Amino acid sequence: MPGLWFEEFSVGQTFDHPITRTVTEMDNMLFSNMTLNPQPLHIDFHFAASTEFGKPLVNSLFTLGLMIGISVHDTTLKTTVANLGMTDVNFPAPVFHGDSIRVVTSVEAIRPSKSRPDAGLVTFRHRAFNQGGQEVANCQRVALMRRRPADAAG
């Protein structure tokens, strides 16, 4: 199922995404190494054991990507042109191996594109929670969304 066209979004609309995902040690190690991030807080169990957390933290950029990725199926799958920006990114609580993440997205603003008559801008607020309901990440994202083509069913 494709995502929503620009015209199908409305300010205040909320999506409680049904897809959830448990973060694994392999996710964290692969992402940290693939992005050349040698931070021992993410990849060195011995080092991380000596910190206030007592164990490795999941790389926050993985958490950001996962949060937005979980939202795609319900919102922007095949209907987005591009992400224009992600701002107000926060990580109010750490994510650890074994945490299961769920995401809620709300639409904060919509406006037609001034330069592209076939598209509009949608401002999303994404919020991620762990299995205990604790918020672990949030951000605002602006996406350039396709308008419904005249020949699209709807």
Secondary structure, DSSP 8 states (H G I E B T S, - for coil): -----GGG--TT-EEE-S--EE--HHHHHHHHHHTT---HHHH-HHHHHTSTTSS----HHHHHHHHHHHHHHHHTTTTEEEEEEEEEEE--S---TT-EEEEEEEEEEEEE-SS-TTEEEEEEEEEEE-TTS-EEEEEEEEEEEE---TTS--
